[in-house]
Amino acid sequence: MIKAVTILLALGFVTGGIAGFIPALSVKHEMHVLFPESSRLVLGLFPVNAVHNAAHIAYGLLGFLALRSLGYSIAYNRSVLLIY
């Protein structure tokens, strides 16, 4: 059960990160904060940029690495709970 949750979380992070790079799923965002040239709204709702997308993909890949043991899966799931 715990590893199934880890798989779902990891898939969600990787999918969300990739979705941020697909122009058809995101619209230009005019809020000029740190990276104005790459700031977009995924699904028209969530502001993201290339660094944010890459961080989600990396965090998702870390989740797949956490599947190597039950302890790592528990730690990953807890980190998601605490961070998000």
N, C-alpha and C positions, 0 to 999 in steps of 0.2 A: 504494500500500500504506500509506504513512504517513497519507494523508488518510483512508483507511478506518478506521484505528485511532483517529484523532481523532474521526471521526463516532461510532464505538462508545463511546468514552469520554464524549463530550458527551451522547449519548443516555442513557447509564447514569447520569450525574450528574443530568440533568433528571428522568429517570424516578424515581430514588431520592428526589430532593427532593420531587417531587409525591406519591410514595407516603407520605411522612411526614405529609402533610396529610390523608390519607384515613383517617378513623376506623376503617373496617372492616379496614384493614391494620395498625393499630397499637393497642396496649393501653396503658392508663394505667400509668405508671411512678412508683413511690413514692419515688424518690431525689430529695430536695429540694436541688438544687445552686444553679443560678443562676435558672432559670425554672421553678419547681415547678408552676405552673398549666398549662404546656404540655409538660411532659416526658412522653414516650411511648416505647414500645418498638416499632419498626417490625418487622413479622413476628414479634413476640415476642422478638427477639434484640438489636436495635441501639438503644441509647438516643439519642433525638433530641429537639429542640424546634423551635419555629418559626424561630428564628435559624439553627439548623443546617440546616434544610430550605431556607431562603432562600439560604444560602451555597452549597449544592449546586446549586440551580437557577441561580444567578448564574455559578458556575464552569462549568456545562454550557453556558450561553449564550455564555460567553467562548470555549469550545471551538468553537462554531459560527462565531463571528467569526474564529477562528484558521484557518478553512478558506480564507480569502481568498488565502493564499499558502503555499507549501511551507515557507518559513522559519518562519512563525508556527505552522504545524502541528507542526513539529519542536520548537519552543520549548514549545508547550502540552503535548505528549507528555512532554517531559523534566520539565516542572514537575509533572505528575501523578506521574511516577516518583519525583521527589525529595520531594514533599509527602506522598504516600500510601505 
